[in-house]
Amino acid sequence: MLVGVGWTVERLWQETQSEVPPWVLLVADNLAGQLSTQALPAAKLSSDLAATLLPAGSILWSETELAALKAGQVVPLFTRDQVFFYAMQQGNLWQLGPADLAENTVPSYWFSLLFLGLLAVAVWLWLWPVARDIQKLKQQLSDPKATATVPVRSFIAPIAASFEQMRQQIQRLLGLQREMTQAVSHELRTPLARLSFALELSALPAEEKQLMLNDVKELEQLVDEMLDYARLESTEPQLKLQHVDLSELLQNLVEKLSALPGAAIELQVKQCCVYVCDGHYLERAVQNLLVNAKRFASNKVVLTLHSGTEAVEIWVEDDGPGIAPELRAEVLKPFVRLDPSRQKGFGGFGLGLAIVCRVLEWHKASLSVGESQAGGASFRIKLPLVP
């Protein structure tokens, strides 16, 4: 296609850039006809061109031109913007003219524009089916229930087939994950409940019985948290986006968590801030950060709400031991705990921050881990302001 476009434009350019304009040949034939019956300089030419006698050897002619002159034809010669006509009568060389050349040729830049335009059309005709099929592939991947819509003869058909195979495999894995969580829910909770009931009725010493009950309770909490995380990871829920007063949400959250053991929470809100989000999930994310901060803080936890022109930020800072820079990225991963001893005073299973990251991902937000002014850990949620 590109070769055909280039050849067509080149042929058009060659035809319009001919060395001898058609009207010059017509004038030359007309003069030859008049001079065949009239003699110069007395001849009265209809073209009204001045006739000048030249020495016979003043112009070096080619063999073709010389033969044409001897045959009684009129030969045109060109300068930059004029044309002269030459005729031979009775051995004398006559110059007729000059005649001005009209600017009737097409400028060369038009052919460049024509070539670029045709090239753009050719490229568009080639890329448009690819872009259309990519859009279909995008829709196919975004809709779990969609079927393959990319034509078999498409340029990206092999890629689409690979994506479809990978999507089906992912759906199977997600199905297995959901089945596993259901199995965990039914198969583990029931024996744990029986075990807890049996311990309550057992004749074991009170101290030993309480330790075993605590272990059972910890297993139940682990099962519940695993089920929550698996449910959040399996699919993205339909967020109930609405205008939420973040200052009021954080105030209610502080009052709810004040009864838990650990450091006190200090709320710092400069002004009322209303944000479009899912209040339930966002509250869950901030609550996980506050619970972790209360576990590790020495004296206090500071919860701050910042409202800027480009984003809304929620800071959770404590005065605890902090997090080493090389571990700040690892702590956001599932089942990662910085306390290897798993002391009862710290608790947790390493899923709280992973759930926070998942919720923030749904809101197109981000979470950064740093060091607070008091030397402890600092978690900063950045919620973008979107129309």
C-alpha positions in Angstrom: 0.0 0.0 0.0 2.8 2.4 0.9 4.6 1.6 -2.3 1.5 2.3 -4.3 0.9 5.7 -2.6 4.5 6.7 -3.3 4.4 5.6 -7.0 1.1 7.5 -7.6 2.3 10.8 -6.1 5.6 10.5 -8.1 3.7 10.0 -11.4 1.5 13.0 -10.7 4.5 15.2 -9.9 6.3 14.1 -13.1 3.3 14.9 -15.2 2.8 18.4 -13.7 6.5 19.2 -13.9 6.8 18.7 -17.6 9.6 20.8 -19.2 7.5 22.0 -22.2 4.1 23.4 -21.2 1.3 22.4 -23.7 0.6 25.9 -24.8 4.2 26.5 -25.9 3.9 23.6 -28.3 0.6 25.0 -29.7 2.2 28.4 -30.2 5.2 26.8 -31.9 3.0 24.8 -34.3 0.9 27.9 -35.1 4.1 29.9 -35.9 5.4 27.2 -38.1 2.1 27.2 -40.1 2.2 31.0 -40.5 5.9 31.1 -41.5 5.4 28.5 -44.2 3.3 31.1 -46.2 5.0 34.3 -45.0 8.6 35.5 -45.0 10.3 37.3 -42.1 10.6 40.1 -41.2 7.6 41.3 -43.3 5.4 38.5 -41.9 2.5 39.6 -39.7 2.2 37.0 -37.0 -1.0 36.6 -35.0 1.1 36.1 -31.8 2.5 39.6 -32.1 6.1 38.4 -31.3 9.1 40.5 -32.2 11.4 39.0 -34.9 15.2 39.4 -34.6 17.7 38.1 -37.1 20.6 36.2 -35.5 23.9 35.0 -36.9 23.6 31.4 -38.1 26.2 30.1 -35.7 25.1 32.0 -32.6 23.3 29.0 -31.0 24.7 25.5 -30.8 21.9 23.2 -31.7 21.5 19.5 -31.2 21.1 17.3 -34.2 17.3 16.9 -33.4 16.7 20.6 -33.1 18.8 21.4 -36.2 16.8 18.9 -38.2 13.6 20.4 -37.0 14.7 23.9 -38.0 15.7 22.7 -41.5 12.3 21.0 -41.8 10.6 24.3 -41.2 9.5 23.7 -37.7 9.7 26.3 -34.8 11.9 25.3 -31.9 11.3 26.8 -28.4 14.1 27.6 -26.0 13.4 28.5 -22.4 14.9 30.8 -19.8 13.8 30.9 -16.2 10.6 32.8 -16.8 10.5 33.3 -20.6 10.4 31.3 -23.8 12.0 32.2 -27.3 10.9 30.7 -30.6 13.4 30.1 -33.3 12.8 29.5 -37.0 15.0 29.2 -40.1 14.1 30.7 -43.5 16.3 30.8 -46.5 19.4 29.9 -44.3 18.7 32.8 -41.9 18.0 32.2 -38.2 15.2 34.2 -36.7 14.4 34.7 -33.0 10.7 35.3 -32.1 9.8 36.6 -28.7 10.2 36.5 -25.9 6.9 35.3 -24.4 6.4 35.2 -20.7 5.9 31.8 -19.0 2.7 31.7 -17.0 3.0 30.3 -13.5 0.8 27.3 -14.1 2.7 24.6 -12.4 1.7 23.1 -9.1 4.1 23.9 -6.2 6.1 20.9 -5.1 5.1 21.3 -1.5 1.5 20.3 -2.4 2.8 17.0 -3.5 4.5 16.6 -0.2 1.3 17.4 1.6 -0.6 15.0 -0.7 1.9 12.2 0.1 1.7 12.8 3.8 -2.1 12.8 3.7 -2.3 9.6 1.7 0.3 8.1 4.0 -1.7 9.1 7.1 -4.8 7.5 5.5 -2.9 4.3 4.7 -1.6 4.1 8.2 -5.0 4.7 9.7 -6.6 2.0 7.5 -3.9 -0.4 8.8 -4.1 0.6 12.5 -7.8 1.1 12.8 -8.7 -2.6 12.8 -5.9 -3.2 15.4 -7.2 -0.4 17.6 -10.7 -1.8 17.3 -9.6 -5.3 18.2 -7.6 -4.0 21.2 -10.7 -2.2 22.4 -12.7 -5.3 22.1 -10.0 -7.2 24.0 -10.1 -4.6 26.7 -13.8 -5.0 27.1 -13.5 -8.7 27.0 -11.0 -8.7 29.9 -12.9 -6.2 32.0 -16.1 -8.2 31.8 -15.8 -11.6 33.5 -18.9 -12.9 31.7 -17.8 -11.8 28.2 -16.8 -14.2 25.5 -14.1 -13.8 22.9 -15.0 -11.1 20.3 -11.8 -10.6 18.5 -12.0 -11.9 14.8 -10.0 -14.9 14.0 -8.2 -13.1 11.2 -7.2 -10.2 13.4 -3.6 -9.2 13.8 -3.9 -9.7 17.6 -5.9 -12.9 17.4 -3.1 -15.0 18.9 -2.6 -12.5 21.8 -6.4 -12.4 22.4 -6.5 -16.2 22.5 -3.6 -16.2 25.1 -5.4 -13.6 27.2 -8.7 -15.6 27.1 -6.9 -18.7 28.2 -5.2 -16.8 31.0 -8.4 -15.2 32.0 -10.2 -18.6 32.2 -7.3 -20.0 34.3 -7.5 -17.0 36.7 -11.3 -17.5 37.0 -10.7 -21.2 37.8 -8.2 -20.2 40.5 -10.5 -17.6 42.0 -13.2 -20.3 42.0 -10.9 -22.6 43.8 -10.0 -19.9 46.3 -13.7 -19.2 47.0 -14.3 -22.9 47.5 -11.3 -23.1 49.9 -12.6 -20.2 52.0 -16.0 -21.8 52.2 -14.3 -25.1 53.2 -12.3 -23.2 55.9 -15.5 -21.6 57.1 -17.4 -24.8 57.5 -14.7 -27.3 58.2 -12.7 -25.3 60.8 -15.3 -23.3 62.6 -17.3 -26.3 63.6 -14.5 -28.3 65.2 -13.2 -25.1 66.9 -16.6 -24.6 68.4 -16.8 -28.2 69.6 -13.3 -27.9 71.0 -14.2 -24.7 72.8 -17.3 -26.3 74.2 -15.4 -29.4 75.3 -12.8 -27.2 77.1 -15.5 -25.4 79.0 -16.8 -28.7 80.3 -13.5 -30.3 81.0 -12.0 -30.8 84.5 -8.7 -29.3 83.6 -7.0 -26.8 86.0 -8.4 -23.3 85.5 -5.1 -21.8 84.4 -4.4 -24.5 81.8 -8.0 -24.4 80.6 -7.8 -20.6 80.1 -4.6 -20.9 78.0 -6.2 -23.5 75.8 -9.3 -21.4 75.4 -7.1 -18.5 74.4 -5.4 -20.6 71.7 -8.8 -21.7 70.4 -10.0 -18.0 70.3 -6.8 -17.0 68.4 -7.5 -19.7 65.8 -11.1 -18.5 65.4 -9.8 -14.9 64.9 -7.3 -16.2 62.3 -10.1 -18.0 60.5 -12.3 -14.9 60.5 -9.5 -12.6 59.3 -8.4 -15.1 56.5 -12.0 -15.2 55.3 -12.3 -11.4 55.3 -9.0 -11.1 53.3 -9.9 -13.8 50.9 -13.3 -12.2 50.3 -11.7 -8.8 49.6 -9.1 -10.3 47.3 -11.4 -12.5 45.3 -13.3 -9.7 43.6 -13.8 -6.0 43.7 -17.1 -5.1 45.4 -19.6 -2.6 44.2 -18.6 0.5 46.2 -21.4 2.6 47.6 -19.9 5.9 46.8 -21.5 8.9 48.6 -20.5 12.1 50.2 -18.9 11.3 53.6 -17.9 13.8 56.3 -14.4 12.5 57.0 -14.1 14.6 60.2 -17.2 13.0 61.7 -16.2 9.5 60.5 -12.8 9.8 62.2 -14.3 11.3 65.4 -16.7 8.3 65.7 -13.9 5.9 65.0 -11.8 7.4 67.8 -14.7 7.1 70.3 -15.2 3.5 69.2 -11.6 2.5 69.7 -11.0 4.4 72.9 -12.3 1.4 74.9 -9.6 -0.9 73.5 -6.4 -1.4 75.5 -3.4 0.5 74.3 -2.3 4.1 73.8 -4.8 6.9 73.6 -5.7 8.4 70.2 -5.5 12.1 69.6 -7.5 13.5 66.7 -6.4 16.6 64.9 -8.9 18.0 62.4 -8.5 21.6 61.2 -11.7 21.9 59.2 -14.7 19.9 58.0 -13.9 17.7 55.0 -16.5 16.0 52.8 -15.2 13.3 50.4 -16.9 11.0 47.9 -16.0 7.4 48.9 -17.4 4.2 50.4 -17.5 5.2 54.1 -17.8 1.6 55.4 -14.6 0.3 53.6 -12.6 3.5 54.3 -13.5 3.3 58.0 -12.3 -0.3 58.0 -9.0 0.7 56.5 -8.4 3.6 59.0 -9.5 1.3 61.9 -6.9 -1.3 61.0 -4.2 1.4 61.0 -5.3 2.7 64.4 -5.5 -0.7 66.0 -1.9 -1.5 64.8 -0.8 1.9 66.1 -2.4 1.4 69.5 -0.6 -2.0 69.8 2.9 -0.6 69.2 2.6 3.0 70.6 4.2 3.9 73.9 2.0 6.8 75.0 -0.2 8.2 72.2 -1.4 7.8 68.7 -2.0 10.9 66.6 -4.7 10.8 63.9 -4.6 13.8 61.5 -6.9 14.9 58.6 -5.4 17.2 55.9 -7.5 18.6 53.2 -5.6 20.0 50.2 -6.3 21.3 46.7 -5.2 18.0 45.0 -5.8 15.3 47.7 -7.1 14.5 51.1 -4.6 12.9 53.5 -5.2 10.9 56.6 -2.1 10.4 58.8 -1.8 7.8 61.6 1.4 8.3 63.7 2.6 6.8 66.9 5.6 7.0 69.2 6.4 3.3 69.2 9.6 1.6 68.0 8.9 2.5 64.3 9.6 0.5 61.2 13.0 0.1 59.6 13.2 1.6 56.1 14.1 -1.7 54.5 11.0 -3.3 56.0 8.4 -0.6 55.1 7.5 -2.2 51.8 7.4 -5.7 53.2 5.0 -4.8 56.0 2.2 -4.1 53.5 2.3 -7.7 52.2 -0.1 -10.4 53.5 1.0 -12.5 56.5 4.1 -10.4 57.2 4.7 -9.6 60.8 7.6 -7.6 62.1 7.3 -9.3 65.5 8.7 -12.9 65.0 7.9 -13.9 68.5 4.2 -13.5 68.0 3.7 -12.3 71.6 0.2 -12.2 72.9 0.5 -8.5 73.7 1.0 -7.6 70.0 -1.4 -10.1 68.4 -2.4 -9.9 64.8 -1.8 -12.2 61.8 -0.2 -9.8 59.3 -3.4 -9.2 57.3 -4.5 -5.8 58.6 -2.3 -3.7 56.4 -2.9 -5.9 53.3 -6.6 -5.3 53.7 -5.9 -1.5 54.0 -4.0 -1.6 50.7 -6.8 -3.5 49.0 -9.4 -0.9 50.1 -7.3 2.0 49.1 -6.7 0.4 45.7 -10.4 0.4 45.1 -10.5 4.1 45.9 -7.5 4.9 43.6 -5.7 6.0 46.7 -2.2 5.2 48.1 -0.5 4.4 51.4 3.0 5.4 52.3 5.0 4.3 55.3 7.5 6.5 57.0 8.7 7.8 60.4 6.6 10.0 62.6 7.9 13.1 64.4 7.9 11.2 67.7 10.2 8.6 66.2 7.5 5.9 65.7 5.8 4.7 62.5 3.8 7.0 60.2 1.1 5.7 57.8 -0.3 8.3 55.4 -3.3 7.7 53.2 -3.6 9.9 50.1 -7.1 10.1 48.7 -7.1 11.9 45.3 -9.6 14.6 44.5 -11.4 13.6 41.4 -14.4 15.3 39.6 
